[in-house]
Amino acid sequence: MRTEIVCLMGLCMLGTPNARADQLVWDAQTGNGQADDGGGTWSDSGGNANWWNGSQNVSWPNTSADTAVIGANNGAAGDVIIGGTVNAGKVVFTNAGSGSYVLSGGTLNLGGATPEIGASTNARVTADIAGTAGLAKTGVGTLTLDGAKSYSGTTVVGAGVLAVAGPTTPVTNNLLAWFDAADASTITKDGGNLVSAWASKGSYTGSATASGSARPVFVTGAVNGRPAIRFDGTLQGLTNAGILTAANFANSNASLFVVWTPNNDTDYDVLCTDGNSSQYWRWAGGGYGYWALFRSARWPTLTTPTNGTHMFRLVTSSTGSPYVYRIWVDGAFVDLPWTAGPAEWRFMPDLRIGYGRTDIRLNGTMSEVLIYNSALSDTDRATVEAYLNNKWFGTGAYASSAADLLPTNSAVQVASGATLDLSRYANQRVTSLADNGGGGGALVVGSGTLTLGDGNSATFSGSVTGVGGLTKLG
């Protein structure tokens, strides 16, 4: 451990630098004799000397006494990715030369008596925020919190804007195929809105195609005000022959997300890998669910969705032995007491969207399909699901169960001149809403509902705007 000698009025003492509070500036390009803007990894292990102390680069001390300043005003901002869990007492976002910073990755654990995130400019935090002493937002900029945060204690909006929002994009690492009906630029259609091609936005950029009577219909405003592709349950379906190849899935791991809406349909295919009945995933009549991206298995006690918008998630992993299949439907984990071995993986030439066998085709709409050639981590899976939920489910039943991005046990205070913006997400619960510093600021509610109540009294003298609701309990 490095020590330093501190002498005051002739009295000398030994001490350690880490015993004091350090204020360090993020440095994306070490070795330039200054702090430089840009992205990189904020390490909790002391391995990355990406912090400038005014005279040299040092590793992050990783204590709750320290302040991290992100923004050097001399280059392009980037994505600062937290590796593991980092400890800090305060994070301050200042101006970059251009752009806005995103703090992503693992967990920011805020400690000390008054944990704080300051933002004199706009910034976004997609990483988890942990800690037990609350969170104070300071600075005149807008701080956007994407995704649920796990800290506890009072949330204080002392200045500027604290915005709560679900992620607006999915995880893109290892995203092989991405079919998004809300992106009209990926849809090739004629004057009658008959779809001949649906292009992928992933690393694979080919299309699923159809011709003649097999073409489905592009429908605007179909799901949560967004467009979708409509299949009529007869001969319509889209096919791609370039995605499901052994070369694209060298490690045999995969993650699949599908958002679809059956129209009073009790026996239909959603996504298939081949025309053979044992080699595709679908919902089937009689409560039989066939699960597959590359292999199928039937689970007979499954409740079959027949209408309404639903989200399906499948994650497969070859880590260890045997291969493991994990299923979620509308955010709920389905416990499947079986696994599949390597010999049962089948890479088919065709990916079929909306159809499989000619007698079992989807009557309904397809909104979005994401296929990853990796088994996503729990954090990444939650991010993708939050993105899809925010986009396609709005304020519906599923959205309410996936809401509450701020901790529900947090009391919220908004100071005069500050704003808490909930307009970009569905529903939120907190224990109370109150003034801070002798006055109340602004609360903006979107189409969802802010629910308050823990049995205690609180006073909020600020403004409340928006088209959503406000519910007081207790």
N, C-alpha and C positions, 0 to 999 in steps of 0.2 A: 504494500500500500504506500503511495506517495504521501509524504508529509511536508508541511511548510512551517516555517518559524514566523510567528507574528509578534512584534515588539511594540508595546505601547508604554510611553513614559518610563522606559528602562526596564519594564517587566516583559520577559519573553516567555512564550508558551508554544508548545507543539500542538499542531492541529492538522486535520485532513481537509482537503479542498471540498470533498463531497459532503461535509458536514454543513456547509453554507448553501444558500439558495443561489443557483446559477441561472443566468439568462443567456440562452444560446440561440443562435440564428441558424436556420436550416441552410445547408450548403450542398447543392446537387452536384457541383463540379469541384471536388477538392483539389488543392494544389495551386490555386490561383491567387492565394494570399488575400482572399476576401470571401464573403458569402455570395453564392450565385443561385439564381432561380432555376427551377426545373424539378423533375420528378426523381423518385428513387425510393429506397427502402429505409424506413425508420426502424432500426434494429433494437431489440431489447437485450441483446447478448453482449453488447459492447464491441462488436466486430466492425461496425461501420463508423468511421470518423467523419460523419456527415454534418457536424455541428461546429460552427465558428464562434469562438469565445472572444473575438476582438483582436487576437494575435496569432491564433493557430487553430487547426482543426482538432476536435476531440470527439470521443464517443459520447453518446448520451449517458448521463450518470444514472438515469432510471430511478430517481427518487421523487417523492411527492412534494419536495420543496422547490423543484426546478420549473422554469418557464421556457417554453419552446416558442420561438418567434418564426413564423413561416411567411416568407415574402421578403425579397432583397431589392426589389425595384430596379433590376438590371437585366431581366431576361424573361422568357416565357414561363408561366406557371406550369405545373404538372400534377401528376398523381403521386402523392406521398403515401406509400404503402406501409402500414404498420406490420412488422413481423412479430407475431406472438402477441404479448401484452406489454405495453410500455406504461410507465408511471410518470405522472407529471402533476404539478399543482395548477398550472395555467398554460393555455395555448393561445397565442395571439396571431391572427392572420392579418398581415399588412400587405400593401400593394406589391404585386410583381410588376415587372416591366410590361407584361401583357398577359391577358387571360386571368383565370381564377383557379385557385387551388382546390383540390379534392383530397381529403384525408380518408383513406380506405384501408382495407385489409383486416387486421386482427382487432385488438381491443385497446382503447385508450382508458386507462384507469386513473381517474382524477382524485387526488387526495388533498390533504391540508384542510385548514379550517374553512376556506372559501374557494372551492374549486371553480375555475372560470375558463370560459372560452371567449376571447375578445375578437372582434372582427371590424376593422376599420374599412374593410372592403368586402366584397361578396366572396363567400366560401361555402363549401359543402362537406359534410362529414357523413360518409357511408359506413365507416367503422362503428363498432359498438362503443358506447361510452359507459364505463362502469364506475363504481365508487359509492360511498354511503353518506356523503355530506352535501348532496344536491348538485346543482349546476347553475351558474350565473352567466348570462349572456351579456357582454358589454360591447361597446363600440358602435359606430353609426352605420356599419354595413349590414348586409343580410346574411345570416348564418342559416343554411338549410340542413336539416337533419333528415337523412334518408334512412329508412329502415328503423326497426324497433331498437330502443336503447334500454340498458338494464340497470342504470344507476338508480339510487333511491335518495329521497330527500327533496327539499324545496327547489322548484325551478323558477328562477328569477330572470325576467327579461328587463334589464336595466336600461338598455338603449338600443336603437336600431330595430331590426326585424329578426325574430326567430321564427323560421318557417319550418313546418313539418310536412314531409312529402314522402310518398313511396318512391322507390327507384323508377326512373323513366326509361331505363335500358336494361336488358338482361346482362348476365355475366357473359363476356365474349370470349374468354379463354377456352380453347378447345370446342368452340361452337362450330360444328361442321355444317349443319343445315338449319336455316331459319326462314320459315315461311310465315309472312306477316300480312294478313289480309287488310290491315289498316294502312299499309303503305301502298297506295295506288300505283306508284311507279314500278312495283314488282308484278303487276297484273297486266297481261295482254288480253284484250277483249275486243269484240266487235261492237257495232252500233247498238246491238240488242243486249249488250252486257254479257254475252256468252264468253266464257273464259277458255282460251286455248293454251295459256301458259301462266304458271305461277313461279316466279323466280326466287331462288334462295338468296338470302343476304349473309349467309355464313361464309366460312372459308371455301366451301363448295358453292359455286355461283351458277350452277346449272338450273334447269327448270323442271317442274312437274307439268306434263302436257296432256292435252286431250284434243280430240277432233270430232267433227260431225255431231252426232246425237249424244256423245259422251261428255260434251262440254257442260260444266256447271254454270251457275249464274252469279255474277258479282252484284251484291245487294248493298246499297248504302244505308247507314243508320240501323243496321240489323241487330247489333249487340252493344249495349251500353252507349248508343249513339255512334258507334263505329261500324265501318263496312265489314262484311264477311262474305264467304263464298257459299252459295246455297246449292245443296244437292237434293234432288227430288225423290230419291229412293228407287229410281228405275235403272237407267243405263249410265248415269253420270259418274265420272271419276277421273282423277288425275294420276299420271304415272311418271315415275322417274327411274332411270336405269343406272345412274352413276353414283348414288350415295352409299348404298349398302354393299360395300365391297370389303374384302378382307384387308386390302391396303389401307382403307380409311379407318379400320378398327384393329390395328396391329396388336393392341394389348387386350382386346376382347372386352374392354370396359365401355359402358355407355350410360347416358342419361337421356330420358325422353320426357318432354312436356307437351301436352295437347290440350287446347281449349276448344270445346265443341258444344253445340246445342242441338240435341235431338228434338224433333217435332212430333211428340206423341208416338215415338217409334220404339217398339219393344224388341226388335230383332234386327241388328244392323252391324255393319263393319265400320270402324273408324279409321284405322291405319293398318295396312297389311304389308306383308313382305313377300307373299306369293299367293297364287290362287288355290293351292292345296289347303284343305280345311284344317290341317294340323300345323300350319306354318304361318299363322297370322294372329294379330291381336284384335279382338273385337268384344263388344258386348253382345250377348246372345240371349235369346228368349229362355224362359224357365229359370232365370237367375244364374245362368252359367256365364262366367266371365272368362274369356280367353285372353291371357296376358302374353304379349310378345312384341319384341322389336325384331329379334333374330330367331326366336324360339317361342313356342307357345306352351301354356299349361292352363288347365281349366280349374277354376275355383268355384265349387257349386253352391256356396252359401252367400254369395255376393248379392247385394241389392242392386238391381239393374236400373240406372237412370233412364227414364223414358221421355222427359222433357226438361226444359230449363237449361241454363248454361252451367257447364261442369269443367273441372280441371283434373286431368289425369297426370300422374308423375310416376315414372318407372326408372329405377337406378339399378344397374347391374355391375357387379365387381368380380374380377378374377383374382383379387387379393386373397391369398390363402386358398384353402381347398375345403369343400367344393365351391363352385361359383354361387353367388348369392343374388337373389332377386328381391328388391324391396319396392313396395307399391304404396302410393298415396292417392286417395280420391277426395277431391275437394278439401285438401289439407289434412285429412285424417289418415293416419297410417293403417294399412290393412295387414294384419299379421298373417303371413303365409307360411305354413309349416312345411315348406319344401324348398329344395334348392335344385339347381341344374348343373350338370357336369359339362366339361369342355366338349365332349362328343356330341352334345345336343345343340351346339351353336350352329346356326345355318345362315350363311350370308347369301341372300337371294338377289337375283338381278334386278328385281323391281321393288320399288317402294310405291304403294298404292294409297292414295288419300281419298277417303270417302267411299271406298268399295273394296271388295275382295271377291267372294263368290258372287255369281250373277244374281242369286236369289236373296242375298243379304247385303243390301246397300243402304247407306245412310240417307234418311229423310230428315234433313236439318242443315245446320251451317257449321263450317269450320272457320275458326278465327285465327289461330296461331299454332304452329308446330315448331318446336326447337329440339334438335338432336345433337347431343354432345358425344364426342368420342373419348369420354373419360367418365369415371364415377365421381361426380361432383362432391365436394365437401358439404357438410351440413350447413355451413354458413353460406356457401354459394347456392345451394339448393333453396334456402330460405330467401335469398335475394331474388332469384329467378321467379319464385312463386309470388313474392310480394310485387314484383314488376307486373306479372300477368294479372294478379288480383286487382291492382290499382287501375290497370288499363281496361279490363274486360268486365269486371264485376261491379265497379262503382260502389253504390251504397246498398247493394243487395245483401242477402243473408250471409253469403260466404265472406263478403267484405267486412261485415261487422265482426265476424269471428277472428279476422286477421288484422283488425285495426289496432288502436292503442299503441302508437309508436312512441309516445312519451310514457314513462312509467305510470301506471294507474294509481300508485300509492303516493304520487307527488302532489303537493300543494303548489299552485302556480300563482306567481305575482308578476304584474305587468306595470311598469312605472310610466308616469306621464311622458308622452313623446315616443314611447316604445310600442312595438306591435308584436302580438302573437298571431301568426298567420297559419290557420288550419285549413285553408281553402283548397289545398291540393291533395287532401286525403279524405277518407270517408268519415269514420267515427273515432272519437277519443274520449276516454274517461280520465278524470283527475279528481283529487279529493276536494279541492276548493279553488276559487278564483278570487284574487284580492289585489288591492292597490299595493304599490311599493314606493317608499320614499315620500309619502304624503300625497300621492296622486295616482290616478289610474290611466293607463294607456288605451290601446285599441286591440280588440279581438275580432278577427275575421274568421267566420265559419263558412265552409263550403257547402256542399249538398248533403253532408252528413250531420251528425248530432254530437255536440259536446255535452257530456254528462258529468255533473258535479255532485258531490255529496259524501261526507263522512260523519255527519251528525254534529259538526262544529259550525259556528257562525263565521262568516267572512264578508267583507264589503268590497265591492268593485264599483268605482265611480266612473270608469272609462266607457268607451263606446263599443257596441257590438253590432257588426254588420255581416251581411252574407245571406244566402238563401237557405241555409241549413237550420237546425234546431238547437235549442239549449234546454237541457233537462236538469232540474234540481231534485236531488234525493235527500232524504233525511231531514 
